[in-house]
């Protein structure tokens, strides 16, 4: 037969006991605390990388919107260099710069010109109309610039995040000129510019 007062006394004594071994407790807690700390650092680094990618896209969009001279291949190369400088987590960030307008009669967007740094490929009329739900409403004939960026991030520790791609999609109107043109060379004849 089970004697209840004796069991209650044993449980109460165990609960009040402060005997233990610090080394055993340390053995259980250090791996858990290490996992928590490294997970927090990894997540913080991922958020920081995403913030850098977003800020780089914003800086590029602002820079291009302030341009008054025609964009050239040298300018595109400079934008690519700036992006690599601003984004520390990816050696080969990608971007695409597209100048477009809106035709109110046809209710369509039309690409004036598009240049990219690699993976995107140049945008055409069909492609820009596929993303029309992401574009702002423009007046008939109004010009705008679309800057798309893509930055890959690989976490320093494998805690389930995996490789991420941070993509940004920014639209801005040219600030100081009615339209931004593209020329194959700064010394090229202005009649050959794509506007």
C-alpha positions as CSV (number, residue, x, y, z in Angstrom):
1,X,0.0,0.0,0.0
2,X,1.2,3.5,-0.9
3,X,1.8,5.7,2.0
4,X,0.8,9.3,0.9
5,X,2.3,11.4,3.7
6,X,5.7,9.9,3.0
7,X,5.4,10.7,-0.8
8,X,4.3,14.3,0.0
9,X,7.2,14.8,2.3
10,X,9.6,13.5,-0.3
11,X,8.2,15.8,-3.0
12,X,8.2,18.8,-0.7
13,X,11.8,18.1,0.3
14,X,12.9,17.8,-3.4
15,X,11.2,21.1,-4.2
16,X,12.9,22.9,-1.4
17,X,16.3,21.4,-2.0
18,X,19.0,23.7,-3.5
19,X,21.6,21.1,-4.0
20,X,23.0,20.8,-7.6
21,X,26.0,20.9,-9.7
22,X,26.9,24.1,-11.6
23,X,28.9,22.2,-14.2
24,X,25.8,20.1,-15.1
25,X,23.6,23.2,-15.3
26,X,26.2,24.9,-17.5
27,X,26.4,21.8,-19.7
28,X,22.6,22.2,-20.4
29,X,22.5,26.0,-20.7
30,X,25.5,26.9,-22.8
31,X,24.4,25.1,-26.0
32,X,20.9,26.6,-25.7
33,X,22.2,30.1,-25.0
34,X,24.7,29.8,-27.9
35,X,22.0,28.7,-30.3
36,X,19.8,31.6,-29.3
37,X,22.6,34.1,-29.6
38,X,23.8,32.9,-33.0
39,X,20.2,32.8,-34.3
40,X,19.6,36.4,-33.2
41,X,22.9,37.5,-34.9
42,X,22.0,35.6,-38.1
43,X,18.5,37.1,-38.3
44,X,19.8,40.6,-37.5
45,X,22.4,40.2,-40.4
46,X,19.6,39.1,-42.7
47,X,17.5,42.2,-41.8
48,X,20.6,44.4,-42.2
49,X,21.3,43.0,-45.7
50,X,17.6,43.5,-46.7
51,X,17.8,47.1,-45.4
52,X,21.1,47.7,-47.4
53,X,19.5,46.3,-50.6
54,X,16.4,48.6,-50.1
55,X,18.5,51.6,-49.4
56,X,20.8,50.9,-52.4
57,X,17.7,50.7,-54.7
58,X,16.3,53.9,-53.3
59,X,19.7,55.8,-53.7
60,X,19.9,54.5,-57.3
61,X,16.4,55.6,-58.1
62,X,17.0,59.0,-56.6
63,X,20.3,59.4,-58.5
64,X,18.8,58.4,-61.9
65,X,15.7,60.7,-61.4
66,X,18.0,63.7,-60.9
67,X,20.1,63.0,-64.1
68,X,19.8,65.7,-66.8
69,X,22.3,64.3,-69.4
70,X,21.5,61.3,-71.5
71,X,22.3,57.9,-69.9
72,X,25.2,56.1,-71.5
73,X,26.8,52.6,-71.1
74,X,29.5,54.3,-68.9
75,X,26.7,55.7,-66.7
76,X,25.2,52.2,-66.4
77,X,28.6,50.8,-65.4
78,X,28.9,53.6,-62.8
79,X,25.5,52.7,-61.4
80,X,26.6,49.1,-61.2
81,X,29.7,50.0,-59.3
82,X,27.7,52.2,-56.9
83,X,25.4,49.3,-56.3
84,X,28.3,46.9,-55.5
85,X,29.7,49.5,-53.1
86,X,26.3,50.0,-51.3
87,X,25.5,46.3,-51.0
88,X,28.0,44.3,-49.0
89,X,26.4,40.9,-49.1
90,X,26.4,40.2,-52.9
91,X,29.4,40.5,-55.2
92,X,27.1,40.6,-58.3
93,X,23.9,42.6,-57.5
94,X,21.6,42.9,-60.5
95,X,19.6,45.9,-61.7
96,X,17.5,47.1,-64.6
97,X,16.8,50.7,-65.5
98,X,13.7,51.3,-67.7
99,X,12.3,54.6,-69.1
100,X,8.6,54.3,-69.9
101,X,5.5,56.4,-70.7
102,X,1.8,55.9,-70.6
103,X,-0.6,56.0,-73.5
104,X,-4.1,56.9,-72.1
105,X,-5.9,56.1,-75.3
106,X,-4.7,52.5,-75.4
107,X,-4.4,52.3,-71.6
108,X,-0.9,50.8,-72.0
109,X,2.6,51.5,-70.8
110,X,5.3,51.8,-73.5
111,X,9.0,51.3,-73.0
112,X,11.2,54.1,-74.4
113,X,14.4,52.2,-73.5
114,X,15.6,49.6,-71.0
115,X,19.1,48.6,-69.9
116,X,20.2,46.0,-67.4
117,X,23.3,44.6,-65.7
118,X,22.8,41.0,-66.5
119,X,20.1,38.6,-65.4
120,X,17.0,40.7,-66.0
121,X,17.3,41.4,-69.7
122,X,15.9,44.5,-71.3
123,X,12.2,45.2,-70.7
124,X,9.8,45.5,-73.6
125,X,6.2,46.7,-74.0
126,X,4.6,43.3,-73.1
127,X,6.8,42.9,-70.0
128,X,6.0,46.4,-68.6
129,X,2.3,45.8,-69.1
130,X,2.6,42.6,-67.1
131,X,3.7,44.6,-64.1
132,X,1.3,47.5,-64.8
133,X,-0.6,46.7,-61.5
134,X,2.6,47.7,-59.7
135,X,3.1,51.0,-61.6
136,X,1.6,54.3,-60.6
137,X,-1.2,55.9,-62.6
138,X,0.3,58.4,-65.0
139,X,-1.1,61.2,-67.2
140,X,-1.2,60.7,-70.9
141,X,2.4,60.9,-72.3
142,X,4.0,61.3,-68.8
143,X,7.4,59.8,-68.5
144,X,8.8,57.8,-65.6
145,X,11.7,55.6,-64.6
146,X,11.6,52.1,-63.3
147,X,14.6,50.8,-61.3
148,X,14.5,47.1,-60.4
149,X,17.2,45.6,-58.2
150,X,18.0,42.0,-57.1
151,X,20.5,41.2,-54.3
152,X,21.3,37.7,-53.1
153,X,21.9,37.0,-49.4
154,X,23.4,33.8,-47.9
155,X,23.2,33.6,-44.1
156,X,26.5,33.0,-42.2
157,X,24.9,30.1,-40.3
158,X,22.4,27.6,-41.5
159,X,19.5,28.0,-39.1
160,X,16.7,27.5,-41.6
161,X,16.8,30.9,-43.4
162,X,18.5,29.6,-46.6
163,X,19.6,31.9,-49.4
164,X,17.3,34.8,-50.0
165,X,16.9,37.2,-52.9
166,X,15.9,40.7,-52.0
167,X,14.2,42.4,-54.9
168,X,13.2,46.0,-55.1
169,X,10.9,47.8,-57.6
170,X,11.0,51.6,-57.5
171,X,9.4,54.1,-59.8
172,X,10.3,57.8,-60.1
173,X,9.7,60.6,-62.5
174,X,12.6,62.5,-63.9
175,X,13.0,65.6,-61.7
176,X,14.8,68.2,-63.8
177,X,14.1,67.1,-67.4
178,X,10.8,66.0,-69.1
179,X,12.4,62.7,-70.2
180,X,15.6,60.8,-69.7
181,X,17.2,59.6,-72.9
182,X,19.7,56.9,-73.6
183,X,22.7,57.2,-76.0
184,X,25.3,54.6,-76.9
185,X,28.1,57.2,-76.3
186,X,28.3,60.6,-74.7
187,X,29.9,61.9,-77.9
188,X,27.1,60.3,-80.1
189,X,24.8,62.5,-82.2
190,X,21.8,63.5,-80.1
191,X,19.5,62.5,-82.9
192,X,20.4,58.9,-82.2
193,X,19.2,59.1,-78.6
194,X,16.4,56.8,-77.4
195,X,13.9,58.9,-75.5
